[in-house]
Amino acid sequence: MNVTRCTCVGALLVALALFGAPPTFAVQPDEILADSALEGRARALSRELRCMVCQNQSIDDSDAPLARDLRILVRDRLKAGDSDNQVLNFLTVRYGEFVLLKPRFGWDTAVLWLAPLAAIIAGLTGVIIAGRRRRPPLATTAALTADEKRRLEEILK
């Protein structure tokens, strides 16, 4: 009984640690802007920008020094009066399309955006072809010979 209770309590603690913890962000208190509207815009932009060190994290989530520098740069540009698009364009010109977590659609990124659609179409095509190959051929009905008709009549009697 004690082992079961300990196991349940342990599982509950692990679940609370994994799912009950509030999300943490890498933004430091000294980075936060006094104007809540500008801070909200800065956080939204930070979630769209890739950390060049971590590469699969936004700069909002990354603790890397470069991510901190980018967060400060975003806030400086917003304080200077830039729009969200101007900030994104500035960073894209400076660091390339790679800095965007969701790159813009263009000729140079068409493969990136269209590859998932092509994979889905190829998969569906494969499923359809495999389904057609597995289907049994339609039975052809040929006329019975006189001998087969006589045997069939004997069986049915």
N, C-alpha and C positions, 0 to 999 in steps of 0.2 A: 504494500500500500504506500509506503514512504517513497519507494523508487518511482512509482507512477506519479505521485504528487510532485516530486522533485523534477521529473521530466516535463510535466505540464507547466510548472512554474518557469523552468528554463526556456521552454519553447515560447511562453508568453513574453518573457524578457527579451528574447531575440526578436520576436515580432514587433514589440514596441520600439526597440532600438532601430530596426530597419524601416518600419512604416510610420512610426509615431513621431519621429524626429522632424523638426521643422527644417525646411531647406536652408542651406547655408550658402552664402555668396562671398566672393572674395573682396568685395568692395570694402575698403577701409573707412573708418569714420572720418578721417581727414580728407577723403575724396568727396564726400557727400556735399552737394550744393545746398545753400540755404533756401533757395527758391524751389519749392516742392514740384512745381510744374516743369521746370528745367531738369530737375533730378529725375522725374518720371520719364522725360524724353531721353535723358542720358542712359537710364537703365534699359529702356526699350532698344535704343541703338546698340548698347553693349551686348544685348542678347543676340543681335544680328551679326556681330563681328567675331571672326575666328581668332583665337589665340594662335599666333604664329609659332609658338613654342610647343603648346599642347596639341594643336591642330584639330582635335575633335571636341574642343570645349570653346564656349564663347568667352570673350574677355570678361564677362560678368561673373563667370564661374571659376576662372583661372587665377591661381596665386602667383603666376610667373611675373617677374619684374617687367617684362615687355608688355604683358597684359595690363599691368598697373599704369605704365606709361601711356598706353592707348586709351585707357579709361580717362586719364587726366587730360589727354589731348582732345577727346570727344567733349568733355566738359568745358575745356577752354574755348573750343570752337562754338559751342552752344552759347556760352557767356558772351562771345564776340558778336552774336546775332545770326549765326548761320542757321539755315533750315536743316531739317533732318537729311534731305536729299543732298544738300551741299556738303554736309559732314561725310556722308557715305561716298560721294563723288571724290572728295578730297582724299579720303583714305584709300579708295580704289586706285586713284592716280598714283598715290605714293607707294602702295604695297601690292597692287594688282588685284584681279578678281578673286584671288585666293583668300583675301581677307574677309570676304563675305561668306557667311555660313550657307546662305541660299543665293548662289550666283544668279545674276540676271540672265534672261534668255537672249541669246545672240548667236551669230554664226559660230563663234569660237566655243560656245557652251551648248550648242544644239545636241551634240552626242550625249552630254551629261543629262540633259532633260529628256531626251527621246529614247535613251537606252532602256529604261524600265518599261516603257510602252512596247518597244520592240521585243523585249524578253517575254512580256505577257502574250503578245500576239504569237510569237514562236511557240510558246508553251501550249496555247490553245490549239494551234495548228497541229502540233504533235499529238495532243489528246484526240483530236478529231481523226487524224490518220490512223492512230493506233486502234481507235474504236471501230473504224471501218474495216481494218484488217482482221479483227477478232470476230466480226459478224459472220455467222455461218452462211454459206452460199444458199441461195434460194433453191428449193427442191424443184426439179423439173419433173413434170408429170407426163410420162410417156404412156401410150395406150398399152393395155395388157394384152398379152398374146392369148390365144385360145386355150392353151394349156394352163396358163396362170389363172384365167377366169374360172376354168373347171375346178382347179385346186382350191381357189378362194371360196367357191360355192360349197365344196365339201367341208371346209373348215368352219364355215358359218352355220352349217346344219347341225 
